[in-house]
């Protein structure tokens, strides 16, 4: 019985070795390509919230690949800077349009055009639009 177990163990070890080494016509197994970020962020359109939420970084030996994370963060930073510049341009154009019409910015002293004022500020908690 002991001889049978030793022989069975030898057959199993040989089969596993043969499978790992790749004996046969195909030769040894090819090297596995490192996992890369396949579909990072879309280069042809602005990034939206769904792109950021679906972004997944492949794991490396010690966490994430720094190059992939750095590329994604620099792209997000560039898009945010572009949007901030666009918002600043639009706000200055709005201020210029108000000045051209003669209303100027609404202040506490100048209540005459409060009906035409559209606030971009967030209301304080509990103070939504009240008549």
Residue, then its C-alpha position, 0 to 999 in steps of 0.5 A: x500500500x505504501x508503494x502505491x501511495x509513493x507511486x501515485x504521488x510521483x505521478x501527480x508531481x510529474x503531471x503538475x511539473x509537466x503542466x507548469x513547465x509546459x511540456x508539449x508542442x506549445x513550449x513553455x507558458x508565455x510571460x504574463x503581461x503586467x496589468x495596465x490601466x486599460x481604459x483610463x479617462x476619455x481623451x476625446x471629451x471632458x471627464x464627467x462624474x461617471x468616468x471618475x466613479x468607474x475609474x479603477x486602477x490595477x494592483x501592482x506588487x505594492x499597491x497601485x501603479x504610481x504612473x497610472x494614478x499620477x496620470x489620472x490625477x494630473x488629467x483631473x487637475x487640468x480639467x478642474x483648472x480649465x473649468x475654473x478658468x471658464x467659470x471665472x470668464x463667465x463671471x467676469x462677462x456677467x459682471x461686464x454685462x451688468x455694468x453695461x446695462x447700468x445695474x452694476x453689482x447688487x449691494x446692500x445699499x443698492x436695493x433697486x435692482x434686487x428683483x433682477x439679481x440672481x444669486x450664485x451663493x448657496x442658501x444657508x441651511x433652512x433658508x431656501x427660496x422664501x416669498 
